[in-house]
Amino acid sequence: MTLKKDVSSEENSYRGRIAPTPSGLLHAGHARTFWVAWHRSRQFKGLLIFRTEDLDPLRCKANLVDAALRDLYWLGLSWAEGPDVGGSLGPYTQSERMGRYENAWQKLLANGHIYPCNRSRKELRSYAEEMGLDTMDPLYPIEWRPDGHFFKPEAPDGDVAWRFRVPEGRKLTFIDG
């Protein structure tokens, strides 16, 4: 396979991405989604980044990464950075970035910005229904939040989710263009 590299400038501020999970072959829906990302990167004179989303070791297969690359090149798509072309912000395979994620998690935990929770989404929806609250996007109940501000910098035993500590009465939002 001949590898192509975009010649877009590294100075562009727009950075789009495509991030297939190598758990099966790509289908028409993937092709459309990736074409839209590719088109937007050109529309905004930016960069398109290919990132392999392989964080589920039971489902992801290495041969499917190669298949996705071949299929996307066959469609005429290309990217400025990725596991096959490199780039300054690699690695571009998620499983190879675990150390970075661990460091970021440790920093958030040490600064009291996150806390462990073993409540399920189902429990949260049930609580919201009982209280007559928004069940589509329920707020995490204040009485379920821990009292302390900081936690030990190690994960508790068991299956937990990590929640961001948001001050009472404050709503955090963002716009993902």
Secondary structure, DSSP 8 states (H G I E B T S, - for coil): ---------TT-S-EEEE---TTS---HHHHHHHHHHHHHHHHTT-EEEE-B----TTT--HHHHHHHHHHHHHTT---SBBTTTB-TT---BGGGGHHHHHHHHHHHHHTT-EEEE---HHHHHHHHHHHT--SSS----GGGS-S-S---SS--SSS-EEEE---TT--------
